[in-house]
Amino acid sequence: MSLDARLNPFRPDLAAEFLRAAVEAERYVPGVRRGIIAASAPLRRRPSPGAPLDTEALFGESLVVYEERDGWAWGQLERDGYVGYLPAVALGDPVEPTHRVAVMRTHAYPGPDNELPPLRALCFSARVSVKRFEGVFAIAQDGAHYYTRHLAPVGDLEPDYVGVARRFLGLPYLWGGRSSEGLDCTGLTQTALRSAGIDSPRDSDMQEAALGARLPPDEPLARGDLVFWRGHVGIMMDAATLLHSNGFHMLVVEEPLAEARRRIEAKGAGPVTSIRRL
């Protein structure tokens, strides 16, 4: 059985040590764990700024690096196992996060004053390591000050992944994106599910294979059902309304499922391939 290169770090010249028995490569390395220190970092298919964006890593997440060369790091994200190339400048020492960003976007300040120029802006699901709390601020390991009410402990789960997905309404569509600056259909689905403690892979074919149980064709739809097409996925808001990030509107939108089905099929993506219930 061939290994999926999206989820297994191997190339003809280099592979992860744990794949030694599974793939042939010129050399094998154990990898070094690094942390994401940029607000978001693009994970690309090739070590080039013009290469396709496969996904994004967010501040506080981690990457196991197998090679760093010419300003690029090749490795595997610990969050979902995706493999690709990140700008090396986005990497630093890993930290163990204590809190996650629980709002769409928040600022980090150099001190306990919201009139100071922010250090950075972090989006929903970014991770921070908080050392202590002072007044209304949470002070991170790197000294950055975050508004405490914008954070939640990493172990605190969102009660409703559909409600989380709805918070992204109106945000722009971005192929490979998973931040408040833009996200694609699978980035939206993965982010919403993971916020509720439901493990989700990154791409639509992976999600369709891994999530929930297939509904029979005559089963009435319900809130939270996932609707799959070839290369696309959306979340049902109710029995008739689909929420998805899509390239037609170039936004995260709600629309009648029947309308979306007609348009997507007419554009050549084919009919719905499955509807799955978690």
C-alpha positions as CSV (number, residue, x, y, z in Angstrom):
1,M,0.0,0.0,0.0
2,S,1.4,3.4,-1.0
3,L,1.7,6.1,1.7
4,D,0.0,9.4,1.3
5,A,2.7,12.0,0.9
6,R,0.4,14.6,2.4
7,L,0.6,12.8,5.8
8,N,4.0,11.0,5.6
9,P,7.3,12.9,5.4
10,F,9.3,11.2,2.7
11,R,11.1,12.2,-0.5
12,P,13.5,10.2,-2.6
13,D,16.4,11.9,-0.9
14,L,15.1,12.2,2.6
15,A,12.5,10.6,5.0
16,A,11.6,10.6,8.6
17,E,13.3,8.0,10.7
18,F,10.0,6.4,11.7
19,L,9.4,5.6,8.0
20,R,12.6,3.6,7.5
21,A,10.8,0.3,7.2
22,A,8.1,1.7,4.9
23,V,9.9,3.8,2.3
24,E,13.2,4.0,0.5
25,A,15.2,7.2,0.8
26,E,18.8,8.2,0.6
27,R,18.8,9.1,4.3
28,Y,16.6,9.1,7.3
29,V,16.5,11.7,10.1
30,P,14.6,11.8,13.4
31,G,13.3,15.4,13.1
32,V,13.5,18.4,15.5
33,R,10.4,19.9,17.1
34,R,10.0,23.6,16.5
35,G,7.3,26.1,17.4
36,I,5.3,28.5,15.2
37,I,6.2,32.1,16.2
38,A,4.5,33.9,13.3
39,A,0.8,34.8,13.7
40,S,0.2,32.4,10.8
41,A,2.6,30.6,8.5
42,P,1.9,29.1,5.0
43,L,2.6,25.4,4.5
44,R,3.4,25.1,0.8
45,R,3.8,22.2,-1.5
46,R,7.2,23.3,-2.6
47,P,9.9,25.6,-1.1
48,S,8.8,28.6,-3.1
49,P,6.5,31.6,-2.2
50,G,4.7,30.9,-5.5
51,A,3.9,27.3,-4.7
52,P,0.3,26.2,-3.8
53,L,-0.8,26.9,-0.3
54,D,-1.9,23.5,1.2
55,T,-2.7,24.7,4.7
56,E,-1.6,27.2,7.4
57,A,0.1,26.8,10.8
58,L,-1.0,29.2,13.6
59,F,0.9,30.8,16.4
60,G,1.8,28.4,19.2
61,E,1.4,25.3,17.1
62,S,4.4,23.0,16.3
63,L,6.2,21.4,13.4
64,V,8.6,18.5,13.4
65,V,11.4,19.7,11.0
66,Y,13.3,17.2,8.9
67,E,15.2,19.6,6.8
68,E,16.0,23.4,6.9
69,R,17.6,24.8,3.8
70,D,17.6,28.1,1.8
71,G,15.1,29.7,4.1
72,W,12.6,26.9,4.1
73,A,11.8,24.2,6.6
74,W,10.4,20.9,5.4
75,G,8.4,19.1,8.1
76,Q,5.1,17.7,9.5
77,L,2.6,19.7,11.5
78,E,1.8,18.0,14.9
79,R,-1.8,19.3,14.8
80,D,-3.0,17.2,11.9
81,G,0.1,15.5,10.4
82,Y,0.2,17.6,7.2
83,V,3.6,17.7,5.5
84,G,5.0,20.6,3.6
85,Y,7.4,23.6,3.5
86,L,7.2,26.5,5.8
87,P,9.3,29.7,5.8
88,A,12.1,29.0,8.4
89,V,11.7,32.6,9.8
90,A,8.3,31.5,11.1
91,L,9.9,29.0,13.5
92,G,11.3,29.3,17.0
93,D,11.5,27.3,20.2
94,P,8.4,25.2,20.9
95,V,6.3,26.1,23.9
96,E,3.6,24.1,25.7
97,P,0.4,26.2,25.2
98,T,-1.9,26.8,28.1
99,H,-4.6,28.9,26.4
100,R,-6.1,29.3,23.0
101,V,-7.6,32.4,21.3
102,A,-11.4,32.1,21.6
103,V,-12.4,35.1,19.5
104,M,-12.0,35.8,15.8
105,R,-9.0,38.0,16.4
106,T,-7.1,39.5,19.3
107,H,-4.0,41.6,19.8
108,A,-0.8,41.0,21.7
109,Y,0.6,44.1,23.5
110,P,4.1,44.8,24.8
111,G,2.7,45.9,28.1
112,P,-0.6,46.2,30.1
113,D,-2.0,49.1,28.0
114,N,-4.3,48.6,25.0
115,E,-3.1,52.0,23.6
116,L,0.4,50.6,23.0
117,P,1.2,49.5,19.4
118,P,0.3,45.8,19.2
119,L,3.1,43.2,18.7
120,R,0.9,41.0,16.6
121,A,-2.7,40.0,15.9
122,L,-3.7,36.4,16.5
123,C,-6.8,34.6,15.1
124,F,-9.2,32.0,16.5
125,S,-7.4,28.7,17.6
126,A,-3.9,30.2,17.9
127,R,-2.2,29.0,21.0
128,V,-0.3,30.9,23.8
129,S,1.6,29.9,26.9
130,V,0.4,32.1,29.8
131,K,2.7,32.6,32.8
132,R,0.5,34.7,35.0
133,F,-2.5,37.1,35.1
134,E,-2.4,40.7,36.0
135,G,-5.6,42.8,36.0
136,V,-7.4,42.2,32.7
137,F,-4.3,40.9,31.0
138,A,-2.8,37.4,30.6
139,I,1.0,37.7,30.3
140,A,2.5,35.1,28.0
141,Q,5.9,33.4,28.3
142,D,7.4,35.8,25.8
143,G,6.1,38.8,27.7
144,A,3.2,39.6,25.4
145,H,0.0,40.8,27.1
146,Y,-3.3,39.4,25.9
147,Y,-6.8,40.5,27.0
148,T,-7.8,37.6,29.3
149,R,-11.4,37.5,28.1
150,H,-10.2,36.7,24.6
151,L,-8.5,33.5,25.7
152,A,-9.7,30.1,27.0
153,P,-7.8,27.2,28.5
154,V,-6.7,24.8,25.8
155,G,-8.8,22.0,27.5
156,D,-12.0,24.0,27.4
157,L,-14.0,22.9,24.4
158,E,-16.6,24.8,22.4
159,P,-20.1,23.3,23.0
160,D,-21.4,23.7,19.4
161,Y,-19.2,23.3,16.3
162,V,-21.9,24.6,14.1
163,G,-22.1,27.8,16.1
164,V,-18.3,28.1,15.8
165,A,-18.5,27.7,12.0
166,R,-21.1,30.4,11.9
167,R,-18.8,32.9,13.5
168,F,-16.8,32.9,10.3
169,L,-19.7,34.1,8.1
170,G,-18.6,36.8,5.8
171,L,-14.8,36.1,6.0
172,P,-13.0,35.7,2.7
173,Y,-12.4,32.4,0.9
174,L,-8.7,31.5,0.7
175,W,-7.5,28.2,-0.8
176,G,-5.5,26.5,2.0
177,G,-6.4,29.1,4.6
178,R,-7.5,28.4,8.1
179,S,-7.4,31.8,9.8
180,S,-9.6,34.9,10.2
181,E,-7.8,36.4,7.2
182,G,-9.3,33.7,5.0
183,L,-10.0,30.0,4.9
184,D,-11.3,27.3,2.6
185,C,-14.1,24.8,3.0
186,T,-12.0,22.2,4.7
187,G,-10.2,24.7,6.9
188,L,-13.6,26.0,8.1
189,T,-14.8,22.4,8.8
190,Q,-11.6,21.3,10.5
191,T,-11.4,24.4,12.7
192,A,-15.0,24.2,13.8
193,L,-14.8,20.5,14.6
194,R,-11.5,20.7,16.4
195,S,-12.7,23.5,18.6
196,A,-15.4,21.1,19.9
197,G,-12.8,18.3,20.5
198,I,-13.6,16.4,17.3
199,D,-10.4,15.3,15.6
200,S,-10.5,16.2,11.9
201,P,-8.0,15.8,9.1
202,R,-7.3,18.6,6.6
203,D,-8.5,17.7,3.1
204,S,-12.0,16.9,2.0
205,D,-11.3,13.3,0.9
206,M,-9.6,12.7,4.3
207,Q,-12.6,14.2,6.1
208,E,-15.1,12.2,4.1
209,A,-13.3,9.0,4.9
210,A,-12.7,9.7,8.6
211,L,-15.7,11.6,9.9
212,G,-19.1,10.3,11.0
213,A,-21.3,7.8,9.4
214,R,-22.8,8.0,5.9
215,L,-26.5,8.8,5.8
216,P,-28.9,6.8,3.6
217,P,-30.3,8.9,0.7
218,D,-33.8,9.2,2.3
219,E,-32.6,10.3,5.7
220,P,-33.8,13.8,6.6
221,L,-30.9,16.2,7.2
222,A,-30.1,17.8,10.5
223,R,-28.0,20.5,12.0
224,G,-24.3,19.6,12.0
225,D,-24.4,17.1,9.1
226,L,-21.5,17.3,6.7
227,V,-22.2,17.4,3.0
228,F,-19.4,16.3,0.6
229,W,-18.8,16.8,-3.1
230,R,-15.6,15.9,-4.9
231,G,-13.2,18.4,-3.4
232,H,-15.7,20.3,-1.3
233,V,-17.5,20.1,2.0
234,G,-20.1,22.2,3.9
235,I,-21.9,22.1,7.2
236,M,-25.7,22.0,7.6
237,M,-27.1,24.8,9.7
238,D,-30.5,23.1,9.7
239,A,-32.3,20.7,7.5
240,A,-32.2,23.0,4.4
241,T,-29.3,25.5,4.9
242,L,-25.7,24.9,4.1
243,L,-22.8,26.9,5.6
244,H,-19.5,26.7,3.6
245,S,-16.5,28.7,2.4
246,N,-16.6,28.6,-1.4
247,G,-15.0,30.0,-4.5
248,F,-18.3,31.1,-6.1
249,H,-19.1,33.7,-3.4
250,M,-15.4,34.0,-2.3
251,L,-16.8,34.1,1.2
252,V,-18.1,32.0,4.0
253,V,-21.8,32.0,3.4
254,E,-25.1,30.4,4.3
255,E,-27.4,29.4,1.4
256,P,-30.1,26.9,0.6
257,L,-28.5,23.4,0.1
258,A,-30.7,22.8,-3.0
259,E,-29.3,26.0,-4.6
260,A,-25.7,25.0,-3.8
261,R,-26.2,21.5,-5.2
262,R,-27.5,22.8,-8.5
263,R,-24.7,25.3,-8.9
264,I,-21.9,23.0,-7.9
265,E,-23.1,20.2,-10.2
266,A,-23.6,22.6,-13.1
267,K,-20.0,23.9,-12.7
268,G,-18.7,20.3,-13.2
269,A,-17.9,19.2,-9.7
270,G,-20.6,16.5,-9.9
271,P,-23.3,15.5,-7.4
272,V,-23.0,15.2,-3.7
273,T,-20.8,12.2,-2.9
274,S,-22.0,11.6,0.7
275,I,-23.7,13.2,3.7
276,R,-22.2,12.2,7.0
277,R,-23.5,12.6,10.5
278,L,-21.2,12.9,13.5
